[in-house]
Amino acid sequence: MQFRFYANMRTIVGQKAFEVVDADGDKTLRNILNILIGKFPAVHPYLFNSSLDLLPDVPIFVNGRNPRLEEIGLDIPLGPDDIISMFSPISSGKINVEVLR
């Protein structure tokens, strides 16, 4: 699976993409995010609050879909061909187009 970074997230991480090849155990979005933080510790405060919950204003998508709309949220299972896209946090005007559909 692959992370793709956009806008400020790309600057924080220092690259456009990151291929996850060492994903042991459960391959859920939550666990894969932990691998990302292990590889790029600087991204941690941009993703998680002090309770280790994903910040609500961080746009993250799995294969173009918002995992927060799934019943299991960040515990969504991931496969080897999945693409996780991460954008800069939204500072205002939060709206989720998928919810409106």
C-alpha positions in Angstrom: 0.0 0.0 0.0 1.1 3.6 -0.5 0.7 6.9 1.2 0.5 9.9 -1.0 1.0 13.4 0.5 -0.3 16.7 -0.7 0.2 20.4 0.2 1.8 20.9 3.6 1.7 17.2 4.4 4.2 16.7 1.6 6.4 19.4 3.0 6.3 17.9 6.5 7.1 14.4 5.3 9.6 15.6 2.7 8.4 13.4 -0.2 5.4 12.8 -2.4 4.7 9.2 -1.5 5.8 6.5 0.8 5.4 2.8 0.1 4.5 0.6 3.1 6.3 -2.6 2.8 6.9 -3.6 6.4 3.3 -3.8 7.6 3.2 -6.6 10.2 0.1 -7.7 12.0 -3.3 -6.1 11.4 -3.3 -4.0 8.3 -5.8 -1.4 9.4 -5.6 2.3 8.7 -5.0 2.9 12.4 -2.0 0.5 12.4 -0.6 1.8 9.1 -0.8 5.4 10.5 1.4 4.2 13.3 4.0 2.9 10.8 3.9 6.3 9.1 4.5 8.1 12.4 7.4 5.7 13.1 9.0 6.6 9.8 8.2 10.3 9.9 7.8 11.4 13.6 7.4 15.1 12.6 3.9 14.3 11.2 2.5 13.1 14.6 1.3 16.5 15.9 -0.4 17.2 12.6 -2.4 14.0 12.8 -3.2 13.2 16.4 -4.3 15.0 19.5 -2.9 14.2 23.0 -5.4 11.3 23.4 -4.0 9.8 20.2 -7.2 10.4 18.3 -7.0 11.5 14.7 -7.6 15.2 14.5 -11.0 15.9 12.9 -9.7 18.5 10.5 -7.1 16.2 8.8 -8.4 15.1 5.4 -7.4 11.5 4.9 -8.8 9.2 2.2 -8.4 5.5 1.3 -8.8 4.9 -2.4 -10.6 8.3 -2.6 -13.1 7.5 0.1 -13.3 9.0 3.6 -12.7 6.2 6.1 -14.5 8.2 8.8 -17.8 7.5 7.0 -17.3 3.8 7.5 -18.8 2.2 10.6 -15.4 1.0 11.7 -13.6 4.2 10.9 -9.8 4.0 11.2 -10.0 0.2 11.8 -10.9 -0.3 8.2 -8.8 -3.1 6.8 -6.3 -2.2 4.0 -5.0 -4.3 1.2 -1.6 -4.2 -0.6 -3.0 -2.1 -3.5 -4.7 0.5 -1.4 -3.7 4.2 -1.6 -3.9 6.5 1.4 -4.0 10.1 0.5 -3.2 12.8 3.1 -3.8 16.5 2.8 -3.1 19.4 5.0 -5.5 20.1 7.9 -8.4 22.2 7.0 -8.4 25.5 8.9 -12.0 26.6 8.1 -15.0 25.8 6.0 -15.1 22.1 7.0 -17.6 20.3 4.9 -17.7 16.7 3.7 -19.1 16.4 0.2 -19.7 12.6 0.7 -22.0 13.3 3.7 -24.1 15.7 1.6 -24.6 13.1 -1.2 
